[in-house]
Amino acid sequence: MNATGGWRYVYASVAGVAHRASGGECQDACAVHWLALPDAPPALLLTAADGAGSAAQARVGAELACQTLLTEWATALAQTPANAWTRDTAEALIALVQTALTECAAATGLPVREFACTLLGAALTDDHALFLHLGDGAIVIDAGDGYRPVFWPQAGQYANETWFATDISAAARLEFAALAEPVAEIALFTDGLQPLALHYQTRQAHAPFFRPLFQRLRAAPEPGCSADLQTALERFLDAPALNQRTHDDKTLILATRLPVQAAESPVSPPAEPVENVTGAPTAAPTNPDPVASMPAVPDDRCDEAV
């Protein structure tokens, strides 16, 4: 098996126009780690977090939550394989993330709420998948039956209200799922992409958003994380057409272990036309630059209400 188990993946966090206008920093964070263990199945670990806008150390909290989740999850999977995980195991993992945030807050003399963040996580083996969800944002998967959200974004009583990893009630609010089936493709994203990636009337994933992105990722010449596609994803997330539809910070992780389609290749256009910002199909270039090859933003998301 190669160093990433055949997975191709790409991930990025980009500051939204609202933070740029105010001189603020991106408060999102994300990370991916390929875990190879001597006595347990290898796993791809993915996590994303969105720091609370009202938290003074939102970015620090999001980064620490992601780093802690990956580190502690790797340790936990060495002791409890994915096929033996329960909700209790997942809650214990979230407690470790909370401990790290609490200790960081104590070291800085700040209340832990100043490090508040949402948290998404996934661990994928050859035939099992584990998912953690706390707050807004979403995880979308394809297990052979089309793109679908694992959980719906959590929302509170008021607009823009959600739950955070620093909340006392985090363990009770945590959503956990374990699937005894392989997942072929997965996306994790923070709430800045929800209006584009989710269809709120049907509570389903908006497949036209994901399909061309995964097609391009499958065409990457080698497994792992391509530096060119990493740059392309950052440009995609900062594209004017996307920024017109969402002013929030944006994080997106994409991972696939599907082979490129026979009709596709890294130097040919995708099998389906990519929608431009007017909704009309456009032809992809014959030899697309991988740094400019992310698809345009689908136009029909702009009328979705959160």
C-alpha positions in Angstrom: 0.0 0.0 0.0 1.3 3.5 -0.8 1.9 6.2 1.8 -1.7 7.5 1.6 -3.7 4.3 0.9 -4.6 5.6 -2.6 -6.3 8.7 -1.2 -6.1 11.9 -3.1 -6.9 14.9 -1.0 -6.7 18.7 -0.8 -7.6 21.2 1.9 -7.6 24.9 2.5 -8.9 27.7 4.8 -9.4 31.2 3.3 -10.4 34.4 5.1 -13.7 35.8 4.1 -14.2 39.3 2.7 -15.8 40.5 5.9 -12.7 39.7 7.9 -10.4 41.2 5.3 -12.5 44.4 5.2 -12.1 44.7 9.0 -8.4 43.7 9.0 -9.2 40.5 10.8 -7.6 37.1 10.3 -9.1 33.8 9.1 -10.7 32.1 12.0 -11.1 28.7 10.3 -8.6 25.8 10.5 -8.3 22.4 9.0 -5.9 19.4 8.8 -5.6 16.0 7.2 -3.4 13.1 8.4 -2.7 9.6 7.0 -2.4 7.2 9.9 -0.6 3.9 9.5 -0.5 1.7 12.6 1.4 -1.6 13.0 -1.5 -3.4 14.7 -4.6 -1.6 13.4 -6.0 -0.7 10.0 -4.6 2.4 8.4 -7.0 5.4 8.4 -7.3 8.8 6.8 -8.1 11.4 9.5 -9.7 14.8 8.5 -10.8 17.7 10.7 -12.1 21.2 10.3 -13.0 23.9 12.8 -14.5 27.4 12.7 -13.6 29.8 15.5 -16.5 31.7 17.0 -16.7 35.3 15.6 -17.2 36.6 19.2 -14.1 34.8 20.6 -10.9 36.8 21.0 -8.7 33.7 20.3 -11.0 32.1 17.7 -8.2 31.2 15.3 -6.0 29.7 18.1 -8.9 27.7 19.4 -9.8 26.3 15.9 -6.2 25.3 15.2 -5.7 23.7 18.6 -9.0 21.8 18.3 -7.9 20.4 14.9 -4.4 19.5 16.1 -5.7 17.9 19.3 -8.4 15.9 17.5 -5.9 14.4 15.1 -3.3 13.6 17.7 -5.8 12.1 20.2 -7.7 10.2 17.5 -4.5 8.6 16.3 -3.8 7.4 19.8 -7.4 6.2 20.4 -7.5 4.3 17.1 -4.3 2.4 18.1 -6.3 1.2 21.2 -9.8 0.9 19.8 -10.2 0.0 16.1 -12.8 1.8 14.0 -15.2 -1.2 14.0 -15.4 -1.1 17.9 -16.1 2.6 18.3 -19.2 3.7 20.2 -20.7 7.1 21.2 -18.9 6.8 24.6 -15.6 6.5 22.7 -16.4 9.6 20.7 -17.4 11.6 23.7 -14.1 10.7 25.5 -12.3 12.0 22.4 -14.2 15.3 22.5 -13.4 15.6 26.2 -9.7 15.5 25.4 -10.2 18.3 22.9 -12.0 20.3 25.6 -9.2 19.7 28.0 -6.6 21.0 25.6 -8.7 24.2 25.0 -9.2 24.6 28.8 -5.5 24.2 29.5 -4.6 26.7 26.8 -7.1 29.2 28.2 -5.7 28.8 31.7 -2.1 29.4 30.4 -3.1 32.7 28.8 -5.3 33.8 31.6 -8.4 34.0 29.4 -11.8 32.4 29.8 -12.1 29.2 27.7 -15.0 30.8 25.8 -12.4 33.0 24.0 -11.2 29.9 22.3 -14.7 28.7 21.2 -14.9 26.8 17.9 -17.0 24.3 16.0 -15.5 21.0 15.1 -15.9 18.4 12.4 -14.0 15.2 12.1 -13.9 12.0 10.1 -11.8 8.8 10.2 -11.9 6.5 7.2 -10.5 3.0 6.9 -10.9 0.5 4.1 -14.3 -0.6 5.3 -15.4 1.6 8.2 -16.0 5.3 8.7 -16.4 7.4 11.9 -17.8 10.9 11.9 -17.9 13.6 14.6 -19.9 16.8 14.3 -20.3 19.7 16.8 -21.8 23.0 15.6 -22.4 24.2 12.1 -20.6 23.2 8.9 -21.1 19.8 7.4 -19.6 16.5 6.2 -20.7 15.2 2.8 -19.9 11.7 1.7 -20.4 9.4 -1.3 -20.6 5.7 -0.3 -21.8 4.6 -3.7 -25.3 6.2 -3.4 -24.5 9.8 -4.4 -23.5 12.8 -2.3 -25.3 13.2 1.0 -24.7 15.0 4.3 -23.9 12.8 7.3 -25.5 15.4 9.6 -27.3 18.6 9.1 -25.6 21.8 10.5 -26.5 22.5 14.1 -28.3 25.7 14.7 -29.5 27.4 17.8 -32.7 29.3 18.5 -31.4 32.5 16.9 -29.8 33.3 13.5 -26.1 32.5 13.3 -26.2 30.7 16.7 -24.6 27.3 17.0 -22.7 25.1 19.5 -19.0 25.0 20.3 -16.4 22.5 21.5 -15.8 24.7 24.6 -19.5 24.5 25.7 -20.2 22.6 28.9 -22.9 20.7 26.9 -20.5 19.8 24.1 -20.6 16.0 24.8 -24.4 16.0 24.8 -24.5 18.1 21.6 -22.0 16.0 19.8 -23.3 14.0 16.8 -21.5 10.7 16.1 -22.0 8.1 13.4 -20.1 4.9 12.6 -20.6 3.3 9.2 -19.6 -0.3 8.5 -19.1 0.4 4.8 -16.4 2.1 2.7 -16.6 5.8 1.8 -15.3 6.6 -1.6 -15.3 10.4 -1.4 -15.7 12.9 1.4 -15.9 16.7 1.9 -15.7 18.7 5.1 -16.6 22.4 5.1 -17.3 25.2 7.5 -20.5 27.3 7.4 -19.1 29.8 5.0 -19.7 27.3 2.2 -23.1 26.1 3.4 -25.2 28.3 1.1 -23.3 26.9 -1.9 -22.9 23.3 -0.9 -26.2 22.5 0.7 -29.8 22.6 -0.5 -31.8 23.8 2.4 -35.3 23.1 1.1 -34.5 19.4 0.6 -31.8 19.2 3.3 -29.5 17.5 0.8 -26.0 18.1 -0.6 -25.9 20.2 -3.7 -24.3 17.7 -6.1 -23.4 20.3 -8.8 -21.1 22.0 -6.3 -19.2 18.8 -5.5 -19.2 16.8 -8.7 -16.7 18.9 -10.7 -14.4 19.4 -7.7 -14.1 15.7 -7.2 -13.7 15.1 -10.9 -10.7 17.3 -10.9 -9.3 15.8 -7.7 -9.6 12.2 -9.1 -7.5 13.4 -12.1 -4.5 14.3 -9.8 -1.5 12.3 -11.1 -0.5 10.9 -7.8 -2.1 10.0 -4.5 -1.6 12.4 -1.6 -2.0 16.1 -1.5 -0.9 18.0 -4.7 0.7 21.3 -4.1 -0.8 22.6 -7.4 -4.3 21.6 -6.4 -3.8 23.1 -2.9 -3.0 26.4 -4.6 -6.0 26.0 -7.0 -8.3 25.3 -4.1 -7.2 28.4 -2.3 -7.9 30.4 -5.4 -11.2 28.8 -5.9 -12.3 29.6 -2.3 -11.2 33.2 -2.8 -12.8 33.7 -6.3 -14.9 36.8 -6.7 -17.9 34.8 -7.8 -17.8 32.8 -4.5 -17.1 35.9 -2.4 -20.2 37.6 -3.8 -22.3 34.7 -2.3 -20.6 34.4 1.1 -18.6 36.9 3.1 -17.6 34.4 5.8 -14.3 32.5 6.2 -14.3 29.3 4.1 -12.8 25.9 4.7 -13.0 22.9 2.4 -11.4 19.5 2.6 -11.9 17.1 -0.3 -10.7 13.5 -0.4 -11.3 10.7 -2.9 -10.0 7.2 -3.4 -11.9 6.7 -6.7 -9.8 6.3 -9.8 -10.0 8.8 -12.6 -12.7 7.9 -15.1 -11.6 6.3 -18.3 -12.8 9.3 -20.2 -10.8 11.7 -18.0 -7.1 12.3 -17.6 -5.0 15.0 -15.9 -4.6 16.9 -19.2 -8.2 16.6 -20.5 -11.4 18.4 -19.6 -13.8 16.8 -17.0 -16.4 14.3 -18.2 -19.2 16.9 -17.6 -19.2 20.6 -18.4 -18.4 22.9 -15.6 -21.0 25.6 -14.8 -19.8 29.2 -15.0 -21.2 32.0 -12.8 -24.2 32.5 -15.2 -25.2 28.9 -14.9 -24.3 28.1 -18.6 -22.0 25.2 -19.4 -18.5 26.2 -20.5 -15.9 24.0 -22.2 -12.8 23.2 -20.1 -9.4 24.0 -21.7 -7.7 21.3 -23.6 -4.7 21.4 -21.4 -5.9 23.0 -18.2 -3.4 24.6 -15.8 -3.9 22.7 -12.5 -3.6 25.9 -10.6 -6.5 27.4 -12.5 -8.5 24.3 -13.0 -11.0 24.4 -10.1 -14.5 24.7 -11.5 -16.5 27.9 -11.4 -19.0 28.5 -8.7 -22.5 27.2 -9.5 -24.9 30.1 -9.8 -28.1 28.7 -8.4 -27.0 28.7 -4.8 -27.4 32.5 -4.4 -31.1 32.3 -3.6 -30.7 29.8 -0.8 -31.6 31.1 2.7 -29.7 29.7 5.6 
